[in-house]
Every structure is written in structure tokens, then in C-alpha cells.
Amino acid sequence: MTVLDGRASGLRRARVERLQDLREPPVVGGYYLVPVITYPLRGMMADWPVLGPMHEDAEHIGFPWLHYHIDGRFLNARQYRHMANQAWPKGDHDRALNGLPIMSPRGMPDTLPRRPHLKRRQCRRTIQRWAVAQETKRWGLQEAYGGEVHALRLPDGRALCPHRKVDLSQFPADEQGLVTCPLHGLRVCVQSKARADV
């Protein structure tokens, strides 16, 4: 996970692995270079860890606004408290925070950064089960992709969700080889060798 790189001064500085280079879940407590966007989310300016690219979901979900999704694994303690206290009632916050969208307020100019940048962040928690399974069923997303959904396999080994191209390589598969995408709950087979037309 962490490689030590010797320096001429005799100091040794840790070189941190990029999250996108993982082919297994990150280790809780470990440090990684994580995609973040600097944004005043719900009144708190911070570097927010994000999952996948910026996108809209007009086609299947009826959500035409550009947004990112929070990567709840890398929220620091202050960010976690801020979002849990504002966005959800007390309870199972981990379920609620994974995949939460980051977007400009409706009716206001779009001020979202177009590309994330990498920042060293600690993995604080594992990904939780998809929080709004009833929404996935209502959207008909699984059916829209033919019921049995296979990941798009890249030459470097990454397995992408075919919906919004989220890298599923960093998430644990169940005994059937399926990963529930943390963005919208699509159940994707990551053990197949599907095409890589991304």
C-alpha cells in the first residue's frame, strides 16, 4: 500500500498509492491519493472525496442536474459530522452518506469544479450497503440494462459500472461475484470479461 522512497537528505517520505490503481478495497486506516473537489457543500468549504465522474441522471432517474457523489469512505471526522447532522436524522449515517450527491443549488449558477484533483486522504470506513434500494427498483435501472449486468473491463484490469463508469474494482463482490454500485444501486457482475467500449 505504502512505498518508502529514500531521499538524498536521508529523510524517507511515504509515497501514497492512487485510489484508481487499486484492484481491491482500500484498507481502513490506510492513506491513498483520492479524487476530491474543493466546494462549499451545505455551508462547509472543504475538499470533498468523490466517486466517479461528474454526471447527470436525466435518462433513467429524471435528475438532469450535474453532480458528483460523495465517497463516504474518505470523509474525515469533521466532514462526516457536518453531513450526518445536516442531511440525515440521527441513525445509520454510513448508509445514508455513501453516494450522496454534491450539486450546485437548483436555480443557481453551476459552480461545480469540472474535474477532481488528487489529495492524500485516510480511509475511515468501508462502503456500506446501498441505502435506497427501493429507489433503484422504482427507477427500473436494473431492467434498463437487461437484468443481468456485466462490468466494462479495461485493459488495466479495472471493472467499470456501465451506467456512469464508476470503478467497481475497489468494492467487495458478494458470493455471486456481484458488486452493488454505490452511486445508484445497480447490481453488476465484476467477474465477467465484458467489452471495454468506454
GISUL-V685800 format. One record per helix or strand of 3 or more residues. SS is the DSSP state (H for helix, E for strand). FROM is the first residue (numbers start at 1). TO is the last residue. Records with the same first field share a line. If there is no record, write none. Layout:
BEGIN
SS: FROM-TO ; FROM-TO
END
This chain:
BEGIN
E: 2-6 ; 12-16 ; 31-41 ; 44-57 ; 63-70 ; 117-122 ; 178-180 ; 187-189
H: 19-21 ; 58-61 ; 72-74 ; 77-87 ; 93-97 ; 133-139 ; 141-144
END
